[in-house]
Amino acid sequence: MSTLQRVIKIIEDQVGNRDIQSDTKLDYIGTDSLDEVEIVMLLEEDFSIELHDDALETLVTVQDIVDLVDSPE
């Protein structure tokens, strides 16, 4: 499973939306701050990485999350 597929699955499982693609804008998904914290925690667990709690605040699309996961700071 690719990074994109894994990220999409995590987001879909968290928010219940099943129409997420790489170019889907995060504000379209309709997450609230609790969802965002949960998504960050799930990403950290699934990819064995460490991200800041506010990591999603500066990102625009699902692909931005994939890029962040593929090269964490």
C-alpha positions as a printed NumPy array, in Angstrom:
array([[  0.   ,   0.   ,   0.   ],
       [  1.432,   3.374,  -0.993],
       [  1.879,   6.313,   1.359],
       [ -1.017,   8.079,  -0.371],
       [ -3.319,   5.084,   0.089],
       [ -2.367,   4.774,   3.749],
       [ -2.926,   8.497,   4.411],
       [ -6.294,   8.432,   2.64 ],
       [ -7.38 ,   5.379,   4.651],
       [ -6.434,   7.075,   7.932],
       [ -8.385,  10.213,   7.018],
       [-11.383,   8.28 ,   5.719],
       [-11.509,   6.145,   8.852],
       [-11.348,   9.245,  11.06 ],
       [-13.901,  11.449,   9.309],
       [-16.077,   8.908,   7.527],
       [-15.632,  10.592,   4.152],
       [-15.087,   8.13 ,   1.287],
       [-14.375,  10.565,  -1.541],
       [-10.803,  11.609,  -0.725],
       [ -8.1  ,  11.954,  -3.372],
       [ -4.568,  13.381,  -3.342],
       [ -5.81 ,  16.799,  -4.474],
       [ -8.66 ,  16.942,  -1.941],
       [ -8.392,  20.119,   0.115],
       [ -8.336,  19.533,   3.837],
       [-10.951,  22.224,   4.49 ],
       [-13.288,  20.28 ,   2.144],
       [-12.983,  17.195,   4.347],
       [-14.536,  19.057,   7.258],
       [-12.23 ,  18.069,  10.087],
       [-12.338,  19.845,  13.41 ],
       [ -9.363,  20.35 ,  15.708],
       [ -9.992,  17.06 ,  17.536],
       [-10.079,  15.169,  14.217],
       [ -6.799,  16.82 ,  13.227],
       [ -5.091,  15.776,  16.47 ],
       [ -6.396,  12.214,  16.016],
       [ -5.188,  12.133,  12.389],
       [ -1.717,  13.324,  13.439],
       [ -1.587,  10.633,  16.132],
       [ -2.687,   7.946,  13.671],
       [ -0.134,   9.098,  11.097],
       [  2.615,   8.998,  13.728],
       [  1.62 ,   5.504,  14.782],
       [  1.164,   4.114,  11.271],
       [  4.362,   5.596,   9.84 ],
       [  6.503,   5.487,  13.022],
       [  7.258,   9.197,  12.79 ],
       [  6.854,  12.201,  15.063],
       [  4.879,  15.237,  13.919],
       [  3.9  ,  18.447,  15.681],
       [  0.293,  18.526,  16.909],
       [ -0.369,  21.501,  14.637],
       [  1.271,  19.854,  11.626],
       [ -1.947,  19.869,   9.584],
       [ -2.666,  23.587,  10.103],
       [ -0.275,  24.727,   7.364],
       [ -1.178,  22.005,   4.861],
       [ -3.737,  22.486,   2.09 ],
       [ -4.254,  19.111,   0.396],
       [ -4.001,  15.411,   1.177],
       [ -0.895,  15.324,  -1.028],
       [  0.697,  17.862,   1.344],
       [  0.23 ,  15.327,   4.153],
       [  1.806,  12.611,   2.003],
       [  4.78 ,  14.874,   1.285],
       [  5.151,  15.646,   5.001],
       [  5.006,  11.961,   5.947],
       [  7.521,  11.028,   3.26 ],
       [ 10.   ,  13.643,   4.528],
       [  9.251,  14.547,   8.173],
       [ 11.217,  17.412,   9.649]])
